[in-house]
Amino acid sequence: MFPAFASAAQTASRTATRVSFFTVPNGIIMDKWTPAKEGTDFEFSEILKPLEPFRNQVNIISDLGHPQAYGGGSATANHNRSAATFLSGAHAEAGPQARLGVTVDQFAARQIGQDTPLPSIEMMIEDSSLSCGDLSCAYRDTISWQGPTSPLPMQNNPQVVFERLFGDGSTDAERRARRKQSLSLLDSVLGEASSLQRKLPAGDRSRVDQYLNDVREIERRIEKAAQQASSDLQLPDAPAGAAKNVEDHIKLMFDLQVLAWQADITRVTTLLLAKELSNAVYPKSGVRDAFHILSHHSNLRENMDRFAVLNRYHLTLFTYLLEKLQSIPDGDGTLLDHSMVLYGSAMSDANQHNHGPLPVILAGGASGALKAGRHIRNSKDTTMSNLLLAMLDKLAIPTEKFGDSTGMLQI
């Protein structure tokens, strides 16, 4: 059977590559992460062991760094820059207004996100920050930037994400009626604004032009949703807010991403699994210590071993997503075959606030463009932006440079 929202005529488009980006904060115990051997004949390390069933679908990429994440200021600022740099390869500037750069997910969404109702979706697990010290909270609360001064908000409420993807009607008929009503309202807005524009001075006409462009983008999304929507779509009940525990919350967000990809509502997703400085507790891991506090292990082996257990547990949650993607047919393969999934962090040792060597995993086959099953070593201090540039290349988005890239990583 074809996935939701698809018909036989649409099958060719369904094999388009999807791409997602996941970041975990607070560093990793790298000596329990990095495999001893490179190439295809490597053994999964203690932390990476949960990935072993997916050997032929993952690459472990070592020795990358994010030099733009370094800078002066407090430890809090260091963590904030870590989150900001992860997908941008840019330095988070201090000052009254947050300024960074376009992140790789939004660079991709500009190119491959126009064929779907939503160019991208941005999700997180925790609430927004109340105080962020030396640097703007924007640097910590999102890993997705549409422009140098345009951080995208990340949604942590699964119900809101569901309604954004599928509408807030309880039945297909209600959703269709609301789309039709929205288009009618947009037609009215466009007509009145066009009439008003002829009477305005040049500066105001420019502002109205931008407004009309935004309205047309909304119109495009609604029309795209109407074209793709099927009354045969079998959706689960809309989530009633966030789950009671963090593990179920994460899995619910993974489920929503998979639904969005099945329905071809979007092909670009980001998820902030926890924020830098997060002190979430994961009881099911067997470790009761708060996340960030334990990351400052003081180089005591006992503390480091407990933190490694937590690092491994986060990967077991990630395998939940990989299992789902691998189980869902898509064209001539599975959703995992036709996706490229980045998992990692812009911080290495949180005890020292190092930004290299970084823990990085790249999963999926990228519709045949990505060879998997390898541990890839790189020369010391290779910038992670070289990997981000290579990911864009695998998405058939040619560009000469991204962030602080110095060349394209061979993946």
Disulfide bonds with the S-S distance in Angstrom:
Cys132-Cys137 2.07
